[in-house]
Amino acid sequence: MAKLVIEGGYPLQGEVRPSGNKNAAQPILAATLLTEEPVTIRNLPDILDVRAVLDLLEQVGARVDRHDRHTVTVCAAGVNKTRLDMQAARSIRGSILFAGPLLARFGRTTVSMPGGCAIGRRGVGTHMRAFEAMGAEVNVNGGYEMVARRLRGADILLDEASVTGTENAIMAAVLAEGRTVLRNAAGEPHVQDLCTFLNSLGARIGGVGSNVLEIEGVSSLSGGECRISSDHTEVGSFIGLAAVTGGELRIRDAVPEHMRMTRLVFERLGVRTEVDGDDLLVPADQELRIQPSFDTNVPKIDDGVWPAFPSDMMSVALLVATQSEGTVLIWEKMFESRLFFVDRLIAMGASIILCDPHRAVVVGPSSLHGEVLQSPDIRAGVALLGAALCARGTSTIHNIVQIDRGYEHIDDKLRALGARIQRVDE
């Protein structure tokens, strides 16, 4: 185990390039199970969750050739298992993404309830109902056992716009017999990336980027390659960290079209950003001030399904609010435990009222001081890291394995930008 020790008060300066999108890498890796031909994937983030998915691929019999830290070739011709190791699968949320490909190609699979961040209830009912609609029989017996002699296309209304549920349904449908229509589908950038990747292998997916996907099943997919796009959540995190430290930052290859809502919401908190080609610029020493609403209500920041503000950005937005002048309601609508890290910020000097599991009122700006902290999940961990960077004094963050699950070598990137941060083995 390791911890991070941060001396606060130093603005981030310079330029940074985000890693590949974690939430695109996992379904794309799982989708390699749909073909017997080799697939090369580039710009993979070198993080714990991606390494765990690669290990699961090898456990079911796929050959994984690691060319370097960010490039692999997967060949699933030799897959000989359809049951995931339960202990390994419970370590990450992405393990549930093996269900669709294994069911579609082999007609059966058994997976466990997945792991991941403890941010609230994250059921898999949407996945299972989609599989049943395509003709699978699903039994719950210490795991989820699925059997289907042949999946058949169907017109499916997903009961929620679940990202992983949409991805699993897509991967099952591309090899199903006939036509599938997925309504109320998630449209996040990583869902779009998965569809684009599958189409490059010979799948026939229409409506990419919308909430209605039309999929014509094919008999097989070919090999190919793809490059994972930049992680828009990491880009948003760096915007927030630069703003609260008063730094000037250029974020390279930021895919600005994925950042429009994030930039708009940060603007409500007083954070200006500029687009320069494929880069985003965060100007230095901004006067962070919460923009008033157009009525007498307290301004509000809330999240929702794409293209709304992402839930994964709520923790960083709350941190920025602590450093912005004014009062704002942070309303986390999707996960009932996402805000349960605010007690750490309060201990550092933030003025926050946690109204209930979904809502917090933040009054800023607050002068933060160093503290000993625990990272409860990936996104809260980065928010606490940002708080330590702008606080007076020294902070120590334990349980940083949570941060490492989603952010590649974050301490190295921050040190290169002028942060005083050290990783210390415990």
LUMKEBA-342164 format. One record per residue (C-alpha): x, y, z; chain; residue in three letters. Coordinates in nm, 2 decimals. Layout:
# LUMKEBA-342164
{{X Y Z} A ALA} ...
# end
This chain:
# LUMKEBA-342164
{{0.00 0.00 0.00} A MET} {{0.11 0.36 -0.06} A ALA} {{-0.01 0.70 0.04} A LYS} {{0.03 1.05 -0.12} A LEU} {{0.18 1.33 0.08} A VAL} {{0.10 1.68 -0.06} A ILE} {{0.23 2.02 0.03} A GLU} {{-0.04 2.26 -0.08} A GLY} {{-0.03 2.61 -0.21} A GLY} {{0.15 2.57 -0.54} A TYR} {{-0.04 2.65 -0.86} A PRO} {{-0.04 2.39 -1.14} A LEU} {{0.15 2.53 -1.44} A GLN} {{0.24 2.39 -1.79} A GLY} {{0.07 2.13 -2.01} A GLU} {{-0.06 1.78 -1.96} A VAL} {{-0.19 1.51 -2.19} A ARG} {{-0.48 1.30 -2.05} A PRO} {{-0.46 0.92 -2.07} A SER} {{-0.70 0.71 -2.27} A GLY} {{-1.06 0.68 -2.15} A ASN} {{-1.10 0.42 -1.88} A LYS} {{-1.47 0.38 -1.95} A ASN} {{-1.40 0.32 -2.32} A ALA} {{-1.11 0.09 -2.27} A ALA} {{-1.30 -0.17 -2.06} A GLN} {{-1.60 -0.24 -2.30} A PRO} {{-1.37 -0.23 -2.60} A ILE} {{-1.14 -0.49 -2.44} A LEU} {{-1.44 -0.70 -2.35} A ALA} {{-1.57 -0.67 -2.71} A ALA} {{-1.25 -0.85 -2.84} A THR} {{-1.42 -1.17 -2.72} A LEU} {{-1.67 -1.13 -3.00} A LEU} {{-1.42 -1.22 -3.27} A THR} {{-1.17 -1.50 -3.32} A GLU} {{-0.93 -1.26 -3.50} A GLU} {{-0.66 -1.05 -3.34} A PRO} {{-0.75 -0.69 -3.23} A VAL} {{-0.49 -0.43 -3.15} A THR} {{-0.59 -0.15 -2.90} A ILE} {{-0.37 0.16 -2.86} A ARG} {{-0.37 0.44 -2.60} A ASN} {{-0.49 0.21 -2.32} A LEU} {{-0.46 0.38 -1.98} A PRO} {{-0.21 0.21 -1.76} A ASP} {{-0.44 0.18 -1.46} A ILE} {{-0.55 -0.09 -1.22} A LEU} {{-0.90 -0.14 -1.36} A ASP} {{-0.76 -0.19 -1.71} A VAL} {{-0.50 -0.44 -1.59} A ARG} {{-0.77 -0.63 -1.41} A ALA} {{-0.98 -0.66 -1.74} A VAL} {{-0.67 -0.78 -1.92} A LEU} {{-0.62 -1.05 -1.65} A ASP} {{-0.98 -1.16 -1.69} A LEU} {{-0.94 -1.19 -2.06} A LEU} {{-0.64 -1.42 -2.01} A GLU} {{-0.83 -1.62 -1.74} A GLN} {{-1.10 -1.71 -2.00} A VAL} {{-0.84 -1.82 -2.25} A GLY} {{-0.77 -1.52 -2.47} A ALA} {{-0.42 -1.44 -2.57} A ARG} {{-0.30 -1.10 -2.46} A VAL} {{0.02 -0.96 -2.61} A ASP} {{0.14 -0.65 -2.43} A ARG} {{0.35 -0.45 -2.67} A HIS} {{0.40 -0.16 -2.42} A ASP} {{0.21 0.00 -2.13} A ARG} {{-0.05 0.14 -2.36} A HIS} {{-0.08 -0.11 -2.65} A THR} {{-0.21 -0.47 -2.65} A VAL} {{-0.32 -0.72 -2.91} A THR} {{-0.60 -0.96 -2.80} A VAL} {{-0.68 -1.28 -2.98} A CYS} {{-0.99 -1.46 -2.84} A ALA} {{-0.97 -1.76 -3.07} A ALA} {{-0.87 -1.99 -2.78} A GLY} {{-1.13 -1.88 -2.53} A VAL} {{-1.23 -2.19 -2.34} A ASN} {{-1.42 -2.06 -2.04} A LYS} {{-1.75 -1.88 -2.01} A THR} {{-1.75 -1.86 -1.63} A ARG} {{-1.56 -1.57 -1.47} A LEU} {{-1.35 -1.62 -1.16} A ASP} {{-1.59 -1.47 -0.90} A MET} {{-1.33 -1.31 -0.68} A GLN} {{-1.14 -1.15 -0.96} A ALA} {{-1.47 -1.03 -1.12} A ALA} {{-1.59 -0.86 -0.80} A ARG} {{-1.28 -0.64 -0.79} A SER} {{-1.40 -0.41 -1.08} A ILE} {{-1.72 -0.28 -1.23} A ARG} {{-1.60 -0.37 -1.58} A GLY} {{-1.63 -0.74 -1.52} A SER} {{-2.00 -0.73 -1.60} A ILE} {{-1.91 -0.63 -1.95} A LEU} {{-1.80 -0.99 -2.03} A PHE} {{-2.16 -1.11 -2.01} A ALA} {{-2.28 -0.98 -2.34} A GLY} {{-1.98 -1.09 -2.56} A PRO} {{-1.96 -1.44 -2.40} A LEU} {{-2.33 -1.49 -2.42} A LEU} {{-2.35 -1.38 -2.78} A ALA} {{-2.05 -1.59 -2.90} A ARG} {{-2.08 -1.90 -2.69} A PHE} {{-2.45 -1.91 -2.58} A GLY} {{-2.38 -1.92 -2.21} A ARG} {{-2.19 -1.74 -1.94} A THR} {{-2.18 -1.70 -1.56} A THR} {{-2.07 -1.37 -1.40} A VAL} {{-2.09 -1.24 -1.05} A SER} {{-2.22 -0.91 -0.92} A MET} {{-1.95 -0.67 -1.02} A PRO} {{-1.74 -0.45 -0.79} A GLY} {{-1.62 -0.10 -0.84} A GLY} {{-1.66 0.23 -0.65} A CYS} {{-1.89 0.22 -0.34} A ALA} {{-2.10 0.52 -0.46} A ILE} {{-2.45 0.36 -0.42} A GLY} {{-2.67 0.10 -0.57} A ARG} {{-2.55 -0.01 -0.91} A ARG} {{-2.77 -0.30 -1.00} A GLY} {{-2.75 -0.51 -1.33} A VAL} {{-3.12 -0.56 -1.38} A GLY} {{-3.11 -0.35 -1.70} A THR} {{-2.85 -0.58 -1.85} A HIS} {{-3.04 -0.90 -1.76} A MET} {{-3.37 -0.77 -1.89} A ARG} {{-3.21 -0.68 -2.22} A ALA} {{-3.06 -1.03 -2.25} A PHE} {{-3.40 -1.19 -2.17} A GLU} {{-3.56 -0.98 -2.44} A ALA} {{-3.32 -1.13 -2.68} A MET} {{-3.41 -1.48 -2.58} A GLY} {{-3.17 -1.56 -2.30} A ALA} {{-3.27 -1.75 -1.98} A GLU} {{-3.12 -1.58 -1.67} A VAL} {{-3.09 -1.75 -1.34} A ASN} {{-2.95 -1.61 -1.02} A VAL} {{-2.75 -1.87 -0.83} A ASN} {{-2.45 -1.73 -0.65} A GLY} {{-2.40 -1.53 -0.97} A GLY} {{-2.59 -1.46 -1.29} A TYR} {{-2.62 -1.77 -1.51} A GLU} {{-2.72 -1.70 -1.87} A MET} {{-2.81 -1.94 -2.14} A VAL} {{-2.93 -1.88 -2.50} A ALA} {{-2.92 -2.13 -2.78} A ARG} {{-2.94 -1.83 -3.02} A ARG} {{-2.99 -1.47 -2.93} A LEU} {{-3.25 -1.30 -3.15} A ARG} {{-3.30 -0.93 -3.22} A GLY} {{-3.57 -0.74 -3.04} A ALA} {{-3.72 -0.40 -2.99} A ASP} {{-3.60 -0.31 -2.64} A ILE} {{-3.68 -0.02 -2.42} A LEU} {{-3.41 0.00 -2.15} A LEU} {{-3.56 0.08 -1.81} A ASP} {{-3.28 0.32 -1.75} A GLU} {{-3.01 0.48 -1.97} A ALA} {{-2.74 0.26 -1.80} A SER} {{-2.40 0.30 -1.97} A VAL} {{-2.28 -0.06 -1.90} A THR} {{-2.63 -0.19 -1.96} A GLY} {{-2.63 -0.03 -2.30} A THR} {{-2.28 -0.15 -2.38} A GLU} {{-2.37 -0.51 -2.28} A ASN} {{-2.69 -0.50 -2.49} A ALA} {{-2.50 -0.37 -2.79} A ILE} {{-2.23 -0.64 -2.77} A MET} {{-2.50 -0.91 -2.74} A ALA} {{-2.70 -0.77 -3.03} A ALA} {{-2.42 -0.74 -3.29} A VAL} {{-2.41 -1.12 -3.32} A LEU} {{-2.78 -1.18 -3.26} A ALA} {{-3.01 -1.30 -3.53} A GLU} {{-3.20 -1.02 -3.69} A GLY} {{-3.25 -0.66 -3.60} A ARG} {{-3.23 -0.50 -3.25} A THR} {{-3.36 -0.16 -3.15} A VAL} {{-3.23 -0.02 -2.82} A LEU} {{-3.44 0.27 -2.70} A ARG} {{-3.34 0.49 -2.40} A ASN} {{-2.98 0.39 -2.48} A ALA} {{-2.69 0.57 -2.31} A ALA} {{-2.50 0.80 -2.55} A GLY} {{-2.18 0.88 -2.35} A GLU} {{-1.85 0.92 -2.55} A PRO} {{-1.73 0.58 -2.44} A HIS} {{-2.06 0.42 -2.57} A VAL} {{-2.00 0.59 -2.90} A GLN} {{-1.64 0.47 -2.91} A ASP} {{-1.75 0.11 -2.85} A LEU} {{-2.00 0.14 -3.14} A CYS} {{-1.74 0.29 -3.37} A THR} {{-1.50 0.01 -3.28} A PHE} {{-1.75 -0.26 -3.34} A LEU} {{-1.85 -0.11 -3.67} A ASN} {{-1.49 -0.12 -3.78} A SER} {{-1.49 -0.49 -3.72} A LEU} {{-1.80 -0.54 -3.93} A GLY} {{-2.09 -0.48 -3.70} A ALA} {{-2.39 -0.28 -3.83} A ARG} {{-2.48 -0.02 -3.56} A ILE} {{-2.68 0.29 -3.66} A GLY} {{-2.79 0.59 -3.45} A GLY} {{-2.45 0.62 -3.28} A VAL} {{-2.45 0.91 -3.03} A GLY} {{-2.83 0.91 -3.00} A SER} {{-3.06 0.74 -2.75} A ASN} {{-3.20 0.50 -3.01} A VAL} {{-2.96 0.25 -3.16} A LEU} {{-3.05 0.02 -3.45} A GLU} {{-2.83 -0.30 -3.48} A ILE} {{-2.85 -0.55 -3.76} A GLU} {{-2.70 -0.87 -3.64} A GLY} {{-2.41 -1.03 -3.83} A VAL} {{-2.28 -1.38 -3.83} A SER} {{-1.92 -1.29 -3.73} A SER} {{-1.68 -1.00 -3.68} A LEU} {{-1.33 -0.96 -3.81} A SER} {{-1.01 -0.84 -3.64} A GLY} {{-0.88 -0.48 -3.65} A GLY} {{-0.74 -0.21 -3.43} A GLU} {{-0.85 0.10 -3.26} A CYS} {{-0.72 0.39 -3.05} A ARG} {{-0.88 0.48 -2.72} A ILE} {{-0.98 0.85 -2.71} A SER} {{-0.88 1.09 -2.43} A SER} {{-1.06 1.05 -2.10} A ASP} {{-1.30 1.34 -2.08} A HIS} {{-1.34 1.28 -1.70} A THR} {{-0.96 1.32 -1.65} A GLU} {{-0.97 1.64 -1.87} A VAL} {{-1.25 1.78 -1.65} A GLY} {{-1.06 1.68 -1.34} A SER} {{-0.75 1.88 -1.45} A PHE} {{-0.97 2.18 -1.53} A ILE} {{-1.09 2.17 -1.17} A GLY} {{-0.75 2.12 -1.02} A LEU} {{-0.60 2.40 -1.22} A ALA} {{-0.88 2.64 -1.12} A ALA} {{-0.86 2.58 -0.74} A VAL} {{-0.48 2.61 -0.74} A THR} {{-0.49 2.93 -0.95} A GLY} {{-0.27 2.77 -1.22} A GLY} {{-0.25 2.81 -1.59} A GLU} {{-0.28 2.49 -1.78} A LEU} {{-0.29 2.36 -2.14} A ARG} {{-0.46 2.02 -2.17} A ILE} {{-0.35 1.85 -2.49} A ARG} {{-0.57 1.64 -2.71} A ASP} {{-0.87 1.72 -2.48} A ALA} {{-1.14 1.63 -2.74} A VAL} {{-1.33 1.96 -2.68} A PRO} {{-1.66 1.84 -2.83} A GLU} {{-1.68 1.59 -2.54} A HIS} {{-1.63 1.88 -2.29} A MET} {{-1.91 2.12 -2.38} A ARG} {{-2.14 2.05 -2.08} A MET} {{-1.85 2.02 -1.84} A THR} {{-1.71 2.36 -1.95} A ARG} {{-2.06 2.51 -1.93} A LEU} {{-2.11 2.39 -1.57} A VAL} {{-1.76 2.50 -1.46} A PHE} {{-1.84 2.84 -1.61} A GLU} {{-2.13 2.86 -1.36} A ARG} {{-1.87 2.82 -1.09} A LEU} {{-1.66 3.09 -1.23} A GLY} {{-1.41 2.88 -1.42} A VAL} {{-1.32 3.00 -1.77} A ARG} {{-1.17 2.77 -2.03} A THR} {{-1.07 2.83 -2.39} A GLU} {{-1.05 2.60 -2.69} A VAL} {{-0.73 2.60 -2.90} A ASP} {{-0.77 2.34 -3.17} A GLY} {{-0.77 2.01 -3.00} A ASP} {{-0.65 2.16 -2.67} A ASP} {{-0.82 2.32 -2.38} A LEU} {{-0.67 2.62 -2.19} A LEU} {{-0.73 2.71 -1.83} A VAL} {{-0.62 3.07 -1.77} A PRO} {{-0.43 3.16 -1.45} A ALA} {{-0.56 3.33 -1.13} A ASP} {{-0.92 3.33 -1.21} A GLN} {{-1.17 3.50 -0.98} A GLU} {{-1.39 3.21 -0.90} A LEU} {{-1.75 3.34 -0.85} A ARG} {{-2.07 3.14 -0.87} A ILE} {{-2.30 3.28 -1.13} A GLN} {{-2.64 3.38 -1.00} A PRO} {{-2.95 3.21 -1.14} A SER} {{-3.20 3.41 -1.34} A PHE} {{-3.45 3.39 -1.06} A ASP} {{-3.43 3.41 -0.68} A THR} {{-3.34 3.05 -0.63} A ASN} {{-3.00 2.93 -0.51} A VAL} {{-2.79 2.83 -0.82} A PRO} {{-2.78 2.46 -0.87} A LYS} {{-2.53 2.21 -1.02} A ILE} {{-2.68 1.87 -1.10} A ASP} {{-2.59 1.57 -1.31} A ASP} {{-2.78 1.34 -1.55} A GLY} {{-2.74 1.11 -1.84} A VAL} {{-2.54 1.22 -2.14} A TRP} {{-2.52 1.50 -2.27} A PRO} {{-2.60 1.63 -1.92} A ALA} {{-2.32 1.70 -1.66} A PHE} {{-2.15 1.36 -1.58} A PRO} {{-2.19 1.21 -1.24} A SER} {{-1.82 1.13 -1.24} A ASP} {{-1.75 1.51 -1.24} A MET} {{-1.97 1.59 -0.94} A MET} {{-1.70 1.54 -0.68} A SER} {{-1.46 1.78 -0.85} A VAL} {{-1.74 2.03 -0.91} A ALA} {{-1.81 2.03 -0.54} A LEU} {{-1.45 2.09 -0.46} A LEU} {{-1.44 2.39 -0.71} A VAL} {{-1.76 2.53 -0.54} A ALA} {{-1.57 2.54 -0.20} A THR} {{-1.32 2.78 -0.36} A GLN} {{-1.58 2.99 -0.55} A SER} {{-1.75 3.30 -0.40} A GLU} {{-2.12 3.24 -0.34} A GLY} {{-2.37 2.97 -0.25} A THR} {{-2.46 2.67 -0.47} A VAL} {{-2.67 2.36 -0.44} A LEU} {{-2.49 2.04 -0.55} A ILE} {{-2.75 1.78 -0.65} A TRP} {{-2.62 1.44 -0.72} A GLU} {{-2.92 1.26 -0.87} A LYS} {{-2.77 0.93 -0.98} A MET} {{-2.58 0.77 -0.68} A PHE} {{-2.68 0.80 -0.32} A GLU} {{-2.33 0.76 -0.18} A SER} {{-2.14 0.99 -0.42} A ARG} {{-2.14 1.28 -0.17} A LEU} {{-2.03 1.09 0.14} A PHE} {{-1.68 1.23 0.11} A PHE} {{-1.78 1.58 0.21} A VAL} {{-1.70 1.53 0.57} A ASP} {{-1.33 1.52 0.47} A ARG} {{-1.36 1.86 0.30} A LEU} {{-1.55 1.99 0.61} A ILE} {{-1.26 1.87 0.82} A ALA} {{-1.03 2.07 0.60} A MET} {{-1.23 2.39 0.65} A GLY} {{-1.49 2.38 0.38} A ALA} {{-1.84 2.53 0.45} A SER} {{-2.08 2.25 0.34} A ILE} {{-2.42 2.14 0.46} A ILE} {{-2.50 1.78 0.36} A LEU} {{-2.88 1.80 0.33} A CYS} {{-2.93 1.43 0.24} A ASP} {{-2.75 1.16 0.05} A PRO} {{-2.81 1.35 -0.28} A HIS} {{-2.78 1.72 -0.20} A ARG} {{-2.52 1.95 -0.05} A ALA} {{-2.52 2.32 -0.01} A VAL} {{-2.17 2.48 -0.05} A VAL} {{-2.08 2.83 0.06} A VAL} {{-1.75 2.96 -0.06} A GLY} {{-1.48 3.05 -0.07} A PRO} {{-1.33 2.86 0.22} A SER} {{-0.96 2.86 0.32} A SER} {{-0.86 2.49 0.34} A LEU} {{-0.59 2.34 0.56} A HIS} {{-0.39 2.02 0.54} A GLY} {{-0.54 1.70 0.68} A GLU} {{-0.50 1.32 0.70} A VAL} {{-0.75 1.18 0.45} A LEU} {{-0.88 0.85 0.31} A GLN} {{-0.99 0.82 -0.05} A SER} {{-1.33 0.64 -0.06} A PRO} {{-1.36 0.61 -0.44} A ASP} {{-1.19 0.72 -0.76} A ILE} {{-1.36 1.05 -0.82} A ARG} {{-1.38 1.16 -0.45} A ALA} {{-1.01 1.07 -0.42} A GLY} {{-0.92 1.31 -0.70} A VAL} {{-1.14 1.58 -0.54} A ALA} {{-0.96 1.53 -0.21} A LEU} {{-0.63 1.55 -0.40} A LEU} {{-0.74 1.88 -0.54} A GLY} {{-0.83 2.00 -0.20} A ALA} {{-0.48 1.91 -0.07} A ALA} {{-0.32 2.09 -0.36} A LEU} {{-0.49 2.42 -0.27} A CYS} {{-0.48 2.38 0.11} A ALA} {{-0.24 2.55 0.35} A ARG} {{0.01 2.30 0.49} A GLY} {{0.06 1.93 0.43} A THR} {{-0.20 1.66 0.36} A SER} {{-0.17 1.29 0.35} A THR} {{-0.41 1.07 0.15} A ILE} {{-0.44 0.70 0.23} A HIS} {{-0.61 0.43 0.03} A ASN} {{-0.49 0.58 -0.30} A ILE} {{-0.54 0.25 -0.47} A VAL} {{-0.89 0.40 -0.54} A GLN} {{-0.73 0.69 -0.73} A ILE} {{-0.49 0.46 -0.91} A ASP} {{-0.79 0.25 -1.04} A ARG} {{-0.89 0.54 -1.26} A GLY} {{-0.60 0.79 -1.31} A TYR} {{-0.28 0.69 -1.47} A GLU} {{0.03 0.80 -1.26} A HIS} {{-0.16 1.10 -1.14} A ILE} {{0.12 1.20 -0.90} A ASP} {{0.38 1.20 -1.18} A ASP} {{0.16 1.42 -1.40} A LYS} {{0.10 1.66 -1.11} A LEU} {{0.47 1.68 -1.02} A ARG} {{0.55 1.77 -1.38} A ALA} {{0.31 2.06 -1.34} A LEU} {{0.48 2.19 -1.02} A GLY} {{0.28 2.02 -0.75} A ALA} {{0.47 1.92 -0.43} A ARG} {{0.35 1.56 -0.41} A ILE} {{0.52 1.24 -0.31} A GLN} {{0.41 0.88 -0.32} A ARG} {{0.53 0.70 -0.01} A VAL} {{0.51 0.33 0.06} A ASP} {{0.35 0.24 0.39} A GLU} 
# end
